[in-house]
Amino acid sequence: MDDLEGWKTLAREHRGITQQLAAFLAGIKSEIVPEKTRHILENALVDALGCGLYGLTTPWGRIVAEFAKEQQGPAESVLWGSGARVSALNAVLAGGTAIHSFDFDDHSRAKIHPGALVVPVVLALAQRQQVGGDRVLAAMAAGYEAMNRVSQAFNPSRARMRGWHLTGTAGTFAAAAAASVMLGLDADTTASALGLAGTQSAGTWAFTDDAGMSKRLHPGRSAQAGLMAALLAQRGFVGPRFILEAEDGGLLFGMSDTPRPAMLVADLGVRWHSDETCFKPYACCGSNHACVDAVLDLMREHELIPADIERVVAGVASVVDTQTGFEYRADSVLNAQMSLRYNIAVAMFDGQAYLEQFTPARIVEPQVVALARHVEIEIDPEIDRAYPQIYGGRVTLVTRQGRTLTRKVDYSRGMPENPMSGADIDGKFMSLASAAVGEFHAGQVLDAARGVFAGGSVDALTNALTQVRVNHIEHEPVMA
């Protein structure tokens, strides 16, 4: 809807939706969060902490953590892995960046990574405000709800095709919503917080051109912006309470040619978007996971090795082709994680796409690079029509013996329809956190995280995060 007059009509029809969402968010209490949603959010807390501790071993995670420590501010919240206490604003900058630092954090079909925004905010404010686990649960539910609904209202596929990175642009709303609940703001003040958050929304996909680190920063900076928005609103600083639907300057129109304002408030209190959280078994772009699953299934089922394969064809949606279908350049870990061609190729060689597949040495290994550059990508009309409601992928292998083998996957492992169990999430956490801080301290953090929602405070988790120290792991970016 690049037609401004058409947008104005739509905006008038939906005037007040930002305030309607704010009223719902302000009313979320732990007792109204369904048991299923509570379970998923507990898994999300554990998953984010594991990703965050491992993320602190990366150069980008370290740089931002060191910057946050230098900025310091009042001693409100622990800076994970250092024992230092800094302002809540600086703590969430470091925490959000760390969680997204290896692209292993949770995501949703709204094309967002909510855990990287929500978890740092609720933990930082739990320490600052001295509130208990019931408030943390309610705030997490609010943050996930706000971010998913805002992104869905943007129309995520269309916003992505304009170059927006939705984790950054919708992420400020997640942070503001979670912070508003943690601070106990009323509906009108929460609407101001959302408005102040939305006017700071930012983040584009330009990093794919030259392996810039900005993708890792987007959730940290957006978490900081959203938290600042809530803290300012609490002090009486009034934000634009029609930020999403304003006729002039409405963010929905700014982000997309086909915004969907009704999605912002559809089924409030009935559909909990947290329930649709996707957890990653692979350390790469979530849009690529269906093809990774498909090629792993084919290779295992038919007992194949890469030398058996003459041709590899991946069928994906047009948005995925734009986002991850670029020619593989082997110039950085980030581009390897985003590259569908590399993800398929390394999975064919290693039977996995985990930490070891995204090291500076592995991403330039000649055989893997050659196979990645041999992978063909085409837009599959059936998959394209269903995306992003279904993150599907199809892989076809033609063997040197002339056999053609095809596998289509609609719901990759970790999607709500094919979920990872709590034990799977714990295993992933221990793998990541043990590499970062050692098995003993990882176990302490895990035990404390699993008890947060039932506890009267987050002190046990805060103490565990204060005691850990992060190991050095070689992650330096490779420039070809």
N, C-alpha and C positions, 0 to 999 in steps of 0.2 A: 504494500500500500504506500507507494511513493507519492500518491495523490494526497496533497495536504488537506484539501477540502474533504475528501473521503475520511481521512483520519479524524478531522474535527467532528464529523458526525458520529463516528464510532466513539470518540472520546466523551462526547456529551452523553451518549447512551450509557456509558459505564462510569460516569463521574461518581466518585466516592468509594471506589474499590480499594484504594490504598488504605483508607480509614477503616473499611470493613475488615480487611486483612489484619490491620493493627489491633482492632478490637478483639479479634479471635486470638491473636498471639498473646495479648495481655491477659487473656483469661485462661491460658493453659496452666494447669496445675498437674502435679505428678499423678494424682488419683484419677484423672480423666485419660491418661495415656494408656492405651490398650496393652495387655500383657505381651502380645506379639511384638508390638512396636518397642516396648521396653527391652525385650530380649535383643532385638536388632540393634538398638542404640547402644546397649552394653557391648555387643560385638564391635560396633563402630568405634567406641571409645578405646577398646583394646587394640584394634587394627591401627587406628591413628597413632597411638603411642608407639607401637612397634615401628611404623613407618617414620615417625618423627625421630626416634632415637637413632635409627639407621641413617636417616637424612642428615643428622649432625656429623656424620663421618665424611660427607661430600664437601667439595670445596665451596660450593654455593651455600650450603647449610652452615658451614663454619664461618664464612665471611659475614653473613647476616647475623649470626649469633655473636660474633666478636663486635660487630657494629652496635648491636643492641646493648651489649655489656658496657661499651664505651659511653653510650648515651645515658645509661643508668636510670636516672630519675628516682622518685621515692621507692623505697624497698617494699613493694607491694606483692610481688609474685616471683617465684623461683624461675631462673633461667635454666631450662633442662640441661643436665649434663655438666654444669659448671659449679653448682652450689651458690652462685651469685643470686642476689635478689635485685630486681629492677622494677621499673614501673610496669603496670599491666599493659600499657600501650607497647612498650618495647618487648615485653615477654611474648605477646601475640604475634608481633612482627617476626620474631625468631622462630616461634613454634609453628606458625602457619607455613613459613618457608621450608622448615625442616620436614614437615609431614609430606609436602608435595615434592621433596627434593629428589626422589627416585621414581616418581610416577607410579607408585605402587599402592597409593591410597584409594579409599573407596570412591565410587562414582555413581552416577545415575543416568537414566536415559534422557534426562534433561541436559545432558552433556556438561555436567558439573562435577566437582569434587567437594562435597559438603563437609566431610570430616576435617579437612585442612583448615576450614574457616571456623567451624563451630567448636571443636574440642579445645583449641588454645584459649578461646575467649571464655568458655565456661570454667576452665581450670584456673585461669588467671584471676577471674572475678570471684571464684569460690574462695580463693585465698584472701583477696582484697576485702571482700564483704563478710567473710567468715560465715558462709551459708552452707547448708548440708546437701547430701546427695539427692534428696527429693527435688530441690531447686535445680540442681545440675541436670537431672532427667528432664524436667519440664523445659528448661532452656535449650537443651539439645533438640528436643522435639520441635520447639519453635524455630530454631535455626534451620533445621533440615526442611521444615515445612515452608518457610519463607523462601529459601533459595530455590527449591524445586518449583514452587508456584511462580516465582518471578521469571525463572528461565523458561518455563512452559509458556508463560504469557508473552515472552519475547518471541516465541516460536524458534526453538534452539537451532534447528537446521538452517533456517534462513539467517539468523543472527550470525551463525558460524560462517556462512558463505559470504558475509560482509567482512569477515576477518576478525570478529570479536572473539575473545577468549572468555567464555561464559563463567569460568571459575573466578575470574577477576570482576566481570561486570555484574553478575548476580551475587557474587560473594559478599559484597558490602552489606546486602540485605540480610544474609545469613548471620553475619556478625552482629549487626544492629539488633536483629530480632532476639538472638540468644542473649545479648547483653541487656536488652530491655527487660527480659524476664529475670535475669540474675539480679538486676537493680530494682525490680519491683515497680517498674513504671506503669502508669495507667494508659488507657487506650489512646488518648489524645497525645500524650508525650511520646508514646511508642510510634505514632504516626509521624511526629516530628523527627524522631530518630531515623525512621525509614527514609524520610525525605532527605535528611542530611547525608545519609549513607548513599542514596541513589545519585545525588549530585556529585559524588566522588567516584562513581563507578568507572573503571578503566581496565584495559588489558587487551592486547591484540596478538595475533598469531605471527607477527613479523619475525619472531625468534627462529622460525624454521628456515629462514633464508641464510642465516650465518651462525647458527648454533649459539645464539645469545642465551644468557642465563635468565632472562626476564620471566619465562614461564614459571620457574621455580619461585620467583618473588611474588607473583600475582596474588596467591592466597594470603601470604603474610602481610602484604601491604593492604589488601582489601580487609583483612581481619582488623588491622590497626585502624583503618578508616571507619569501619562500621562501629568499632568500640568507641572511638572518639565521637562519632555521631550520637551514640546513646549517652555518653557522659556529658556532652554539651546540651542535649535535650533535657537531661535531668536538671541542669542548671538553669533552664528556662530559655535556652537558645532555640528559637522556633524554626523548624525546617519546613520545606514545601510539602504540604500534606496531600497534594495531588501529583506527586512526583512521577508516578507511572502513567497517569491518564490525562495530564494537563494538555489542553489543545495546543499551546505553544510551549515546547520544551518537554513534553511528556517523554519519558525515557523509553517507553514501549515503541513509539514511533521512531525514535532515534536509533534504536538497536536493530530494527527489522523492517523489511518491506511488507510483511504480512503479520503484524502483531495480533495476539489473541487475548484481549483483556479479560474475557469471561473466564479463562483458565485460572486467573489469579484467585478467584474465590469459589470456584466450582466445588461442591461437596465438602465445604469446610466442616471439620469435625467428624466426617464420615470416611473420607479417604485420607489416610495418613501416608504421606509420601516417603516417610522414613522406611516404610515396609518394602519399598521398591529399591532400596539401597543395593548396589552391586559391589561385591568384594572381589579383589583381584588375586588370582593364583599365579598370574604372570606379571613380570615387571615391565610392562609396556602399555601402550595406549589401549584403553578398553575397547575401542572400536575394532581393534585387530584380533581380539580374543577368539571370536568365532572361527576365524580362519586358522588360528593357531590350533584350536581344538580339532578342527577338521583335518588338518595335515597330520597332526599327531595320531589321530584315529586311523587314518589310512596307512601311515608308515608302520604302525604297530600291528594292525589287523593283517596286513599283507607281508609283514616281515621284510620290509624294504630298507635299503640304505640309499643315501643320496646318489651313489654311482649307478643305481638302477634306473634313475629318472632321466628321461629325455626332455620332458616339458612340464612346467608348472604354471597353472593359470588360476588366479584368484578372482572370484566374482564378488563385488561389493557394491554398496550404495554410492551414489555420486558424491555425497558429502565426504564419505570415507576416502574416496579416491583423491579428492582435493586435499584432505587433511593428512593422509598417511601414504598415499600412493606415489609419492615423488620418487625420482631416481635415487637409489641409495648412494650416498657420498662417502660414507665411512669417515666422517670428520669429527664426530662427537658422540658421546654416550646418549645425549638427548635425541639426536637425530636417529640413532639406532633404535631407541625406544619408540620413537614415533613411526619409523619406517615399516610398513607392512611387508615389504620385500625382505628386509633383514629378519623380521620376526619369524616369517615362514621359513627362511633358509636356515637360521640357527636352530629352530625347533626340529627341522629335518635332520640336522647333524647330531644334536645333543639330546633330542627327546624331551626338551624342556626350554623354558624362556624365563629363567629365574635370575638370581644375582650374578651367577658366574657367566651368564650369556651377555652381560652388559658391562664388561670391563674394558679399559682402553686397549688391552691386548687382543681380546676376543673379537671386538668389533672391526678390526682391520685384518683378521686372519684371511689369507688369500683365497682359500677354498670357499669359505663362507661368503666372502664378498663376491666372488665369481658367481656363486649360485644365486645370491640376492639379486644380482644384476640380470640374471636369467629369468627371474620370476616375471610373468606377464600379469597385468591387472586389467580387468574389464568391468564395466558397469553392468551389473545383473539387474534387469528390469524388475523382477519379482522382489528382490532384496531391496532395491531402491524405493519401491512403492511402500514397503513396510517400515523403513527406517524413519525416525529413530524409535518408534514404538517397539520394533524388534531389531536388535543389533546383530543381524544375521551375516553369514559369510559362506561362500562356497569355494571349495578347492578341487581342482581337477589335476590329476597326475597322469601323464602318459609315460609308460615305461619303455625301456629300450627293447623290450620283447613285443611291444605293440599293444599292450593292454591299456585301456582308458578307465581310470578309477575316479569316481566323484563322491564327495561327501558335502552335504549342506548342513550347517548348524545354525539353528535359530537362537538357542539359549545356551551360551557358553557357560562353562563352570564358573560359579560365583554369582550368576544372575539370580534374581528371586525365584525363577522357575526351575533353576538347577543350582540350589544354594550350597555354599560351603557351610559346614556345621560349626558349632562353637568350638569343638575340638580342632577343626581345621584352622580356625582363626587363631586359636591359642598356639598351634604349631607354627603358623606363619609368624606370629609375634615372637616366639622364642627363637626362631631362626634369625630374624632381623635384629632383635634386641641383643641376643647373645653375641652376635658378630660385633655389635657396637659397644656393649658395656660388660660383656661376660655373662655367663649363664646364671651365676648366683644373683647378681643384681637384677638381671632380666626377670628372674623368677619372683623376686620381691615386688617389682613393679606390676607384674601380671596379677599376683595375688591381691595387691592393693586396688588395682583397677577393677577387678571383678567384684569388689565389695563396695564400690563408691555409691551406687544407687541406694543400697540398703543402709548406708552409714550415716551418722550424724554430721560428719565433716569429711573433707578430702585430706585431712592431715596425714593419714598413712601413705597415701599416694604422693603427696607433696614431699614427705620425708624420703620416700624411696627415690623420687626424681632428683632430690637434692644430693643424695649420696653417690649417684652414678657419675662416672667419668668416662668420656668417650674415647675409644681406641682410634688410632689413625689407620685408615684403609686407603689404598691408592685408588683414586678416582679421577685423576687429573684429565681434563678434556684433551682429546686428540684432534689436532687440526691437520688434515691431509694436505 
